[in-house]
Amino acid sequence: MNLYDLFVKPYETYTPLQILLESCGAFFGILSVYFSIKKNIWVYPTGIISTLIYVYILFNFGLLGDCMINVYYSVMSVYGWILWSKNSEDQIHVEVSWATKKEWIYGSLLFILSLIIVTIIYYYKPYIDNKFSMEGTNLGLYHLDWGNWLDIFTTSTFLIGMWFMAKQRIENWIFWIIGDFICIPMMIYKGLGITSVQYLVFTIMAILGYLNWKKSFKQKKVQ
């Protein structure tokens, strides 16, 4: 399989509007990560725009399970936006620190809970994708392929990343790096080549974000 088959062929059946929307979603997603690196509260409004665009795209593709997960991301972004607003002295930037042991425990429990919730969503995915009709629908996890199982894992990973980011904890970048890296081949598999490139950019930016937040914390301690 060549680059044409991976990144161009899937788009032959897409409308110009679908391609434009995916491009816009990727653009605002990258912009959101840039603001996150800068510890700038604009990470959330740009991130919300990106996730809402993907909600629309996935809904129209009939991927209602994935669509619901992006709604989940949007809600978590609003939660993070509120926390950053409360903890920002200039209403724009925030100070960062390492997570406490207690926060790691909460994060671990949240990860397990997320795995359960997303698995349940996939259990009911045939019902959801059938427009909430049980006619000719068999519930279960039989329909999951490797991409779906990875999606369950990365969704839970990103949730922890979003939670740590909302708390302004440096560790959030570790979870973004892991999830973004896994999503590169997963999005190619789903036929979303533009989005896979976005996740490649995300991986690089997440590494830079980790180094930047870590450096910022060290400089603050010296002062």
PAGU-81819 format. One record per residue: residue in three letters; x, y, z of N, C-alpha, C in turn. Coordinates in steps of 0.2 Angstrom, whole numbers, padded with zeros to 4 digits, always signed. Atoms other than C-alpha are relative to their C-alpha. Layout:
ALAXYZXYZXYZ ...
//
This chain:
MET+0004-0006+0000+0000+0000+0000+0004+0006+0000 ASN-0004-0006+0000+0007+0017-0005-0003+0006+0003 LEU+0002-0006-0003+0005+0035+0001-0007+0002-0003 TYR+0006-0002+0003-0009+0038-0012-0006-0004+0003 ASP+0005+0004-0003-0019+0023-0005-0002+0002+0007 LEU+0001-0002-0008-0017+0029+0013-0003+0007+0001 PHE+0002-0007-0001-0020+0048+0011-0004+0003-0005 VAL+0004-0004+0006-0028+0052-0006-0006-0004-0001 LYS+0005+0004+0002-0039+0037-0011-0006+0001+0005 PRO+0006-0001-0004-0051+0038+0004-0004+0006-0001 TYR+0004-0006+0001-0055+0056+0000-0003+0001-0007 GLU+0003+0000+0007-0061+0052-0018-0008+0000+0001 THR+0007+0001-0001-0078+0048-0011-0003+0006+0005 TYR+0002-0005-0004-0078+0063+0001-0003+0007-0004 THR+0002-0007+0003-0087+0080-0003+0005+0005+0002 PRO-0005-0005-0002-0077+0096-0003-0002+0003+0007 LEU+0002-0002-0007-0087+0101+0013+0003-0004+0005 GLN-0003+0005-0005-0081+0085+0022+0007+0001+0000 ILE-0007-0001+0000-0063+0088+0017+0001+0007+0004 LEU-0001-0007-0003-0064+0107+0022-0001-0001+0008 LEU+0001+0001-0007-0072+0102+0039+0005-0004+0004 GLU-0005+0004-0003-0059+0089+0043+0006+0004+0000 SER-0006-0005+0000-0045+0102+0038-0001+0005+0006 CYS+0001-0005-0005-0053+0115+0049+0001-0003+0007 GLY+0000+0004-0007-0055+0102+0064+0008-0001+0001 ALA-0007+0001-0002-0036+0098+0062+0003+0006+0001 PHE-0003-0006-0001-0031+0116+0061-0001+0003+0007 PHE+0001-0002-0007-0040+0121+0077+0002-0005+0005 GLY-0003+0005-0004-0034+0105+0085+0007+0002+0001 ILE-0007-0002+0000-0016+0110+0081+0001+0007+0004 LEU-0001-0007-0003-0019+0128+0087-0002-0001+0007 SER+0001+0002-0007-0026+0121+0103+0006-0002+0004 VAL-0006+0003-0003-0011+0111+0107+0006+0006+0000 TYR-0005-0006-0001+0000+0127+0103-0001+0004+0006 PHE+0002-0004-0006-0010+0137+0116+0002-0004+0006 SER-0001+0004-0006-0008+0123+0128+0008+0000+0002 ILE-0007+0000-0001+0011+0123+0126+0002+0007+0003 LYS-0002-0007-0002+0011+0142+0129-0004+0001+0007 LYS+0004-0001-0006+0000+0139+0145-0005+0005-0001 ASN+0005-0005+0001-0013+0150+0137-0007-0003+0000 ILE+0007+0003-0001-0032+0148+0141-0003-0001-0006 TRP+0003+0001+0006-0036+0149+0123+0000-0007-0003 VAL+0000+0007+0002-0032+0131+0122-0007-0003+0000 TYR+0007+0003+0000-0050+0127+0127-0005+0003-0005 PRO+0005-0002+0005-0060+0138+0115+0002-0003-0007 THR-0002+0003+0007-0050+0132+0100-0001-0007+0000 GLY+0001+0007-0001-0050+0114+0107-0008-0002-0001 ILE+0007+0001+0001-0069+0115+0108-0003+0000-0007 ILE+0002-0001+0008-0071+0121+0090+0002-0006-0003 SER-0003+0006+0003-0060+0106+0085-0005-0006+0001 THR+0004+0006-0001-0070+0093+0094-0007+0000-0002 LEU+0007-0001+0003-0087+0100+0089+0000-0001-0007 ILE+0000+0002+0007-0082+0099+0071+0001-0007-0001 TYR+0000+0007+0001-0077+0081+0073-0006-0003+0002 VAL+0007+0003-0002-0094+0078+0082-0004+0000-0006 TYR+0004-0001+0006-0102+0084+0066+0002-0005-0005 ILE-0003+0005+0006-0090+0074+0054-0002-0007+0002 LEU+0001+0007-0002-0092+0058+0064-0008-0002+0000 PHE+0007+0001+0000-0111+0060+0066-0002-0001-0008 ASN+0002+0001+0007-0113+0062+0047+0003-0006-0004 PHE-0002+0006+0002-0102+0047+0044-0003-0006+0003 GLY+0003+0005-0003-0113+0037+0054+0004-0003+0006 LEU-0005+0003-0005-0099+0034+0067-0003+0003+0007 LEU+0003-0003-0006-0111+0038+0082+0004-0001+0006 GLY-0004+0002-0006-0100+0029+0095+0006+0005+0001 ASP-0006-0005+0000-0085+0040+0090-0002+0007+0001 CYS+0003-0007+0000-0096+0055+0089-0002+0001+0008 MET+0002-0001-0007-0102+0053+0107+0006+0001+0004 ILE-0006-0001-0003-0084+0051+0113+0003+0007-0001 ASN-0002-0007+0001-0080+0068+0105-0004+0005+0004 VAL+0004-0005-0004-0095+0076+0114+0003-0001+0007 TYR-0003+0001-0007-0087+0069+0130+0006+0004+0000 TYR-0005-0005+0000-0071+0078+0125-0002+0007+0001 SER+0002-0007+0000-0080+0094+0122-0002+0002+0008 VAL+0002-0001-0007-0088+0093+0140+0006+0001+0004 MET-0006-0001-0004-0071+0090+0148+0004+0006-0002 SER-0003-0006+0002-0064+0105+0138-0003+0006+0004 VAL+0003-0005-0003-0077+0116+0146+0002+0000+0008 TYR-0002+0001-0007-0073+0109+0163+0007+0003+0001 GLY-0007-0003+0000-0054+0113+0160+0000+0007-0001 TRP+0001-0007+0001-0059+0130+0154-0002+0004+0006 ILE+0003-0003-0006-0068+0134+0170+0006+0000+0005 LEU-0006+0000-0005-0053+0128+0181+0005+0005-0002 TRP-0006-0005+0002-0040+0138+0171-0002+0007+0001 SER+0002-0006-0001-0051+0153+0172+0001+0002+0008 LYS-0001-0002-0007-0051+0152+0191+0007+0000+0003 ASN-0006+0001-0003-0033+0148+0193+0005+0005-0004 SER-0004-0004+0004-0026+0161+0181+0000+0007+0003 GLU-0001-0007-0003-0020+0178+0188-0002+0005-0005 ASP+0001-0005+0006-0021+0187+0171-0005-0002-0004 GLN+0006+0002+0004-0036+0178+0164+0003-0004-0006 ILE-0003+0003+0006-0024+0171+0151+0004-0006+0001 HIS-0005+0005-0002-0009+0161+0158-0001-0003+0007 VAL+0001+0004-0007-0008+0148+0172+0007-0002+0002 GLU-0006+0003-0002+0006+0141+0182+0000-0007+0001 VAL+0001+0007+0001+0010+0123+0181+0005-0003+0006 SER-0004+0003-0005+0017+0110+0193-0001-0008-0001 TRP+0001+0007+0001+0019+0091+0195-0006-0003+0004 ALA+0006+0003-0004+0004+0080+0201+0002-0003+0006 THR-0001+0003-0007+0003+0074+0219-0002-0007-0001 LYS+0001+0007+0000+0002+0056+0224-0008-0001+0000 LYS+0007+0000-0001-0017+0059+0228-0003+0001-0007 GLU+0003-0002+0007-0020+0066+0210+0001-0006-0004 TRP-0002+0006+0004-0011+0050+0203-0005-0005+0001 ILE+0005+0005-0001-0023+0039+0212-0007+0002-0003 TYR+0006-0002+0004-0038+0049+0206+0000-0001-0007 GLY-0001+0001+0007-0031+0049+0189-0001-0007-0002 SER+0000+0007+0002-0029+0030+0189-0007-0003+0000 LEU+0007+0002-0001-0047+0028+0195-0004+0002-0006 LEU+0003-0003+0006-0053+0039+0181+0001-0003-0006 PHE-0002+0004+0006-0043+0029+0168-0004-0006+0000 ILE+0004+0006+0000-0052+0013+0174-0007+0001-0001 LEU+0007-0002+0001-0069+0021+0175-0001+0002-0008 SER+0001-0002+0007-0066+0028+0157+0000-0006-0004 LEU+0000+0006+0004-0061+0011+0150-0007-0004+0001 ILE+0006+0003-0001-0077+0004+0157-0006+0004-0004 ILE+0005-0004+0003-0088+0018+0151+0000+0000-0008 VAL+0000+0000+0007-0081+0018+0133-0001-0007-0003 THR+0002+0007+0002-0082-0001+0132-0007-0001+0000 ILE+0007+0001+0000-0100+0000+0137-0003+0004-0007 ILE+0003-0003+0006-0103+0013+0123+0001-0004-0006 TYR-0001+0005+0006-0095+0001+0110-0004-0006+0001 TYR+0005+0006+0000-0106-0013+0117-0006+0002-0003 TYR+0007-0002+0003-0121-0003+0112+0001+0004-0007 LYS-0001-0003+0007-0113+0004+0096-0004-0002-0006 PRO+0005+0002+0006-0123-0007+0084-0007+0003+0001 TYR+0006-0003-0001-0138+0000+0092+0000+0008-0001 ILE-0001-0007+0002-0132+0018+0091+0001+0001-0007 ASP-0001-0001+0007-0126+0016+0073-0006-0001-0004 ASN+0007+0002+0003-0143+0009+0069-0005+0005+0001 LYS+0004-0006-0002-0150+0026+0074-0005-0002+0005 PHE+0003+0002-0006-0155+0019+0091-0007-0004-0001 SER+0006+0005+0001-0166+0005+0084+0003-0007+0001 MET-0002+0007-0002-0165-0013+0090-0001-0005-0006 GLU+0002+0004+0006-0172-0019+0073+0007-0003-0004 GLY-0005+0003+0003-0159-0031+0066+0007+0001+0003 THR-0006-0002-0003-0146-0026+0079+0002-0005+0005 ASN-0003+0005-0005-0135-0038+0090+0005+0004+0004 LEU-0005-0003-0005-0127-0030+0105+0006-0004+0001 GLY-0006+0004-0002-0110-0035+0110+0007+0004-0002 LEU-0007-0003+0002-0091-0032+0107+0003-0004-0006 TYR-0002+0005+0005-0090-0045+0093+0002+0004-0006 HIS-0002-0004+0006-0089-0031+0080+0006+0004+0000 LEU-0006-0004-0001-0074-0023+0087+0006-0003-0003 ASP-0006+0002+0003-0058-0023+0077+0006+0003+0004 TRP-0006-0003-0004-0040-0018+0083+0000+0007+0001 GLY+0001-0007-0001-0044+0000+0079-0004+0002+0005 ASN+0005-0002-0005-0059+0000+0090+0003-0001+0007 TRP-0003+0002-0007-0049-0008+0105+0005+0005+0001 LEU-0005-0006-0001-0035+0005+0102-0004+0006+0002 ASP+0004-0006-0001-0049+0018+0102-0002+0001+0007 ILE+0002+0000-0007-0055+0013+0119+0006+0002+0005 PHE-0006-0002-0004-0037+0014+0126+0002+0007-0001 THR-0002-0007+0001-0033+0030+0118-0005+0005+0003 THR+0005-0004-0002-0049+0038+0123+0001+0001+0008 SER-0001+0000-0007-0046+0034+0141+0007+0003+0002 THR-0006-0004+0000-0028+0040+0139-0001+0007+0000 PHE+0001-0008+0002-0033+0057+0132-0005+0003+0006 LEU+0004-0003-0005-0046+0059+0146+0004+0001+0006 ILE-0005-0001-0005-0032+0057+0159+0004+0006-0001 GLY-0004-0005+0002-0022+0069+0149-0004+0007+0001 MET+0004-0006-0001-0036+0082+0149-0001+0002+0007 TRP+0001-0002-0007-0039+0080+0167+0006+0003+0004 PHE-0006-0003-0003-0021+0083+0172+0001+0007-0003 MET-0001-0007+0003-0021+0098+0160-0004+0005+0003 ALA+0005-0004-0004-0036+0105+0168+0003+0002+0007 LYS-0003-0002-0006-0026+0104+0184+0006+0003+0000 GLN-0007-0003+0002-0011+0112+0176+0006-0004+0002 ARG-0006+0005-0002+0000+0096+0179+0004-0001-0006 ILE-0005+0002+0005+0015+0093+0169-0001-0007-0003 GLU+0001+0006+0003+0011+0075+0167-0005-0001-0005 ASN+0005+0001+0005-0003+0078+0156+0003-0001-0007 TRP-0003+0001+0007+0009+0079+0141+0002-0007-0001 ILE-0002+0007+0001+0015+0061+0144-0006-0004-0003 PHE+0006+0003+0003-0003+0055+0141-0002+0002-0007 TRP+0001-0003+0006-0005+0066+0126+0005-0004-0005 ILE-0005+0003+0005+0011+0059+0118-0001-0007-0001 ILE+0002+0007+0001+0006+0041+0121-0006-0001-0005 GLY+0007+0001+0004-0012+0043+0114+0001+0003-0007 ASP-0001-0003+0007-0006+0054+0099+0004-0005-0004 PHE-0004+0004+0004+0007+0042+0094-0004-0006-0003 ILE+0004+0006+0002-0005+0027+0094-0005+0002-0005 CYS+0005-0003+0005-0018+0038+0084+0002+0001-0007 ILE-0002-0001+0007-0007+0040+0069-0002-0005-0004 PRO+0002+0005+0004-0009+0023+0062-0008-0002+0000 MET+0007+0002-0001-0027+0021+0069-0004+0005-0005 MET+0004-0005+0005-0033+0037+0059+0001-0002-0007 ILE-0001+0003+0007-0025+0030+0043-0005-0006-0001 TYR+0004+0006+0001-0034+0014+0046-0008+0002-0001 LYS+0007-0003+0000-0051+0024+0048-0001+0004-0006 GLY+0001-0004+0006-0048+0033+0032+0000+0007+0001 LEU-0001-0007-0002-0044+0050+0040+0007+0002+0000 GLY-0008-0002+0001-0027+0054+0032+0002+0007+0003 ILE-0002-0006-0003-0028+0072+0037+0001+0000+0007 THR+0000+0001-0008-0032+0068+0055+0006-0004+0002 SER-0006+0003-0002-0017+0056+0055+0006+0004+0000 VAL-0005-0005+0000-0006+0070+0050+0000+0004+0006 GLN+0001-0004-0005-0013+0080+0063+0003-0003+0007 TYR-0003+0004-0006-0009+0067+0076+0008+0000+0000 LEU-0007+0000+0000+0009+0066+0070+0002+0007+0003 VAL-0002-0006-0003+0010+0085+0073-0001+0001+0007 PHE+0001+0000-0007+0002+0083+0090+0005-0003+0004 THR-0005+0004-0004+0015+0070+0095+0006+0005+0001 ILE-0006-0004-0001+0029+0082+0091-0001+0006+0004 MET+0002-0006-0004+0020+0097+0099+0000-0002+0007 ALA+0001+0003-0007+0016+0086+0115+0007+0000+0003 ILE-0007+0001-0003+0035+0082+0117+0003+0007+0001 LEU-0002-0007-0001+0039+0101+0115-0004+0003+0006 GLY+0004-0003-0005+0025+0105+0127+0002-0003+0007 TYR-0003+0003-0006+0032+0093+0140+0006+0003+0002 LEU-0006-0004-0001+0049+0101+0139-0001+0007+0002 ASN+0001-0007-0002+0042+0118+0140-0003+0001+0007 TRP+0003+0000-0007+0031+0115+0155+0005-0001+0005 LYS-0005+0003-0005+0045+0106+0164+0005+0006+0001 LYS-0005-0006+0000+0057+0121+0160-0003+0006+0004 SER+0004-0005-0003+0044+0133+0166+0000-0001+0007 PHE+0000+0002-0008+0042+0124+0183+0007+0001+0003 LYS-0007-0001-0003+0061+0124+0186+0001+0007+0001 GLN-0001-0007+0000+0062+0142+0182-0004+0004+0006 LYS+0004-0002-0005+0048+0146+0194+0003-0001+0007 LYS-0003+0002-0006+0057+0136+0208+0006+0004+0002 VAL-0006-0004-0001+0073+0146+0205-0001+0007+0003 GLN+0002-0007-0001+0064+0163+0207-0001+0001+0008 
//
